[in-house]
Amino acid sequence: GSQAGCPYMMSKESGPHQTHRASCPMSGAFVDQEQAHQLHNRRLAHDERVGDWGEPDEGYAVVKQDIADALTDSKDYWPADFGNYAGLMIRLAWHCAGSYRKSDGRGGCDGGRIRFSPELTWPDNGNLNFALQLLDPIKEKYGSKLSWGDLIILAGNVAIESTGGPILGFCGGRIDDPNGDNSLILGPNEMQEELTPCATIDQIGTCAYPLGPTVIGNIYVEPDGAHNFKGDAAESQKDVAEVFSRMGFNDTETVALVGGGHAWGKSHGPCMSPPCGEEGADLGIGINAFTSGFDGKWTVRPTEWTNDYFVNLFDEGLNWTLKEGPSGKLQFFPENGPDIMMLVTDMALAEGDYRAISELYRDDIAALEHDFKHAWYHLTSADMGPASRCYGSEVPPAQDFQYPLPDVPVGYGSIDFIPVRASIQDVIDADAVNIGHLANLAYRSANTFRATDYRGGANGARIRFSPEMDWEVNAGTADALALLEPVKAAYPDVSYADLIVLAGQAAIEAAGGSSMTFCAGRVDAIDGSGSKNLDPRTYAPSEVIGIRDNNNVRGLTPEEGVALFAMPGADGVLSNAFFTNLKAGEGTFTAEEEALLDPEFSSIVDMFVEDNAKFLEMFESAWNHLMIADRFDGP
Ligand code: HEB
């Protein structure tokens, strides 16, 4: 297996032991939990799948050949435009990945949910069912060894490569969800409305962050221009910039992706049976196929990688003119020149800050190739988390968007943590109030973890830096860190990240916890850049919804999430007293804490009030889960 990274384990009962490299994140008290966590189930499934795959690299290469063959094998049920499905497959991969949003890490192609409702029925995903149908025989051939998520992204990559386009690499290892449920919160439905209200007619085109698109059910913006600014390229530029930033892209990446992506394929919106428009149109196939209602291709060579798009964009001789297309949609067509078109969102690439970037790509295809392949890799891999989660022989070096950590120093595995633990114990014994400080420090440090895109967590100890250190919830961090300074001075080789987790565990044990397992091997980030977008999500319209969402994003069960509210305080005791007092109304509580009395959580609170042992068990499970959640070290 390629899971790794815990050469040294220590638990209260069994003491320290060197472990088989590969075992820690999956072993000990943690994996034996009755409640197997979603995240780690996924990792188990991953290991099994790659295990029976044999050589994963060989596997991907064979799949790629099958995809290449399928691209030019036109099927009657959905004939290939220009004899090649490249455009269709690139659109499939982009729409599968483009649901990713930086606000909470949800969306993306990991999980392969584009083959289910709600994603498959989003208006923007029209006719992508045919793209999936074309890939179906390949999926059948490899069965459970190949995930839909990997197949879809590979199909996009092969389409790009086989038509001469640039590819940086492939991060394999997506695991399919059994249904589309994890996309429900992306909308449109009540669940989405509840967390992120935006759906009514007068909000169309104005849905705001944390939502990904401005219109629910879109991957991107309205192609004919921003809400209330139809046909206006300058306004569209702002719209595109806003939406692509919510996916995590900067201007260069956005221009490279949109203009690079539209090197291929065409829009589908012929007028078959006047009066035209979506209502009247014949939803045919081949040259009659109707998808978006816009019509035409961007270049005269739509099955080849070129920078023709950018050349055309600035070609004054073409005299681009805003007109209604065959189905009544607003698009730009050349007054003179070949049979090509531009969407309003394409003309936007010649506006504002995008203009200089587009001019560069017109003049320098090598610059476009460099930027496109990096942006495409970012697009298709952002939801995969750190580079250490990627499988296969085409995995490129870690990229900035993966927030790489330094390597674990050579020899780290032979550090003896027993004296380190003893030194921490001295800090705890000096003053019981330190228990709460150290437990909280570890909790806050690990609590940024997102099971949605595998970002955040205790590894890296980014809580030592701005911006994370300055977050309101992290008040007191500097003081807690100062408690560990003497330990760090005595054991300079131990990372802060390990020290923080070990100290938190020691504190919890001093407070009455018992079955925690420490897995060493964390390293320290060199700055706080990796905390970007991980700050507490404060947009939930109520405390109850916020707590529920926070549990989901962290991959915690409701029981685990509730248990973690009872961190030891100034008294240095871990017990169900917090819940007893909360229920009895004794003491002062935050609005968030009081929300635990809502029917959604009150039975869990009751259970903890009745049974302290049950509370401790659940707390320890949650603690172990969170402290190890971000360990993907290896292979
Ligand atoms: Fe795109 C297509 C829009 C971006 C790639 N697009 C398309 C269409 C439209 C659009 C409307 C048509 C559809 C049909 O079929 O009808 N886009 C758009 C927008 C945006 C975009 C608005 C934002 C601005 N794309 C994009 C990107 C990419 C792309 C980013 C990649 C990278 N597309 C594409 C392709 C195509 C399209 C490839 C073609 C498809 C076919 O051919 O089928």
Boltz pocket constraint, residues with backbone or C-beta under 6 A from the ligand:
constraints:
  - pocket:
      binder: B
      contacts: [[A, 81], [A, 86], [A, 87], [A, 88], [A, 90], [A, 91], [A, 94], [A, 126], [A, 220], [A, 221], [A, 222], [A, 223], [A, 240], [A, 254], [A, 256], [A, 257], [A, 258], [A, 260], [A, 261], [A, 262], [A, 264], [A, 265], [A, 266], [A, 267], [A, 268], [A, 269], [A, 290], [A, 291], [A, 292], [A, 293], [A, 294], [A, 343], [A, 345], [A, 346]]
      max_distance: 6.0
